């Protein structure tokens, strides 16, 4: 896969780039059709997703967006490369915006895959149960990233 670039065109953090590529592979492994990846050559840029009243009210762009053709739902993906990126106000707002997307469609409501280093999974789970509405929990899928060669 090609490299990830900042909006200014500079190479981004190599760990984040590796994690983004891993998340794309996780989408494919799960059978999701990847429709957009933020900053990865060869893919469209994901669309802005409407913020229906959370935090700053700014619309958000996921790192990855795809389609679950079997369940006919949208799948969003986010990369969280370190502890501090898990529960900032900005991160919490993103989780809510993506989980709120199509929330009234029951089994067709959008789901969110959040990739993080494996060691952060317990903290992520605790954070989700404290800050995210219970009705969204079943649509959050943690994706563990095991750093193998850095």
C-alpha positions, -999 to +999 in steps of 0.1 A: +000+000+000+011+036-006+022+060+021+000+082+042+006+120+038-004+150+060-027+175+044+004+195+036+019+165+018+046+156+044+049+119+054+030+112+086+040+091+116+052+057+104+033+039+132+001+056+122+007+047+086+013+011+094-018+010+116-040+026+089-028-001+064-036-027+090-071-013+095-077-014+058-067-051+058-090-057+088-119-043+068-111-065+039-107-096+061-142-089+076-156-088+041-162-050+040-158-031+008-134-002+014-148+030-001-124+056+013-092+060+033-080+093+046-046+101+030-038+068+015-030+068-022-053+047-044-084+054-023-110+081-024-111+104+006-139+094+030-169+118+031-176+143+059-202+128+083-228+151+097-225+159+134-260+160+148-252+180+179-222+166+196-195+188+212-182+213+187-209+203+162-182+200+135-188+174+109-162+146+110-142+125+085-133+089+095-099+073+087-116+045+068-151+041+054-166+010+039-198-010+033-209-042+049-227-056+018-242-085+038-259-064+065-263-034+042-247-009+066-218+016+066-186+008+085-164+035+099-128+030+110-106+051+133-069+047+142-058+055+177-020+052+178-014+061+215-031+065+249-037+102+246-057+098+214-083+075+230-104+098+251-097+135+242-128+156+238-122+154+200-120+116+201-152+112+222-170+135+198-158+114+168-171+082+184-205+097+190-208+112+155-200+079+138-221+058+162-250+082+158-249+078+120-280+058+109-287+049+145-324+046+139-320+018+113-315-009+140-294-038+124-284-015+095-271+012+118-234+021+111-207+004+131-173+017+142-140-002+142-114+015+164-079+002+160-053+007+188-022-009+201-032-042+219-020-029+253-046-001+252-077-024+248-085-025+286-084+013+289-104+017+257-131-007+270-133+012+303-135+046+286-163+034+263-184+021+292-180+054+310-184+080+282-204+064+254-241+058+255-249+022+263-271+018+232-240+023+211-217-003+227-227-032+205-216-012+174-181-005+186-155-031+174-120-028+189-093-039+165-060-048+182-028-038+166+003-058+175+034-038+167+058-064+152+087-047+135+092-012+150 
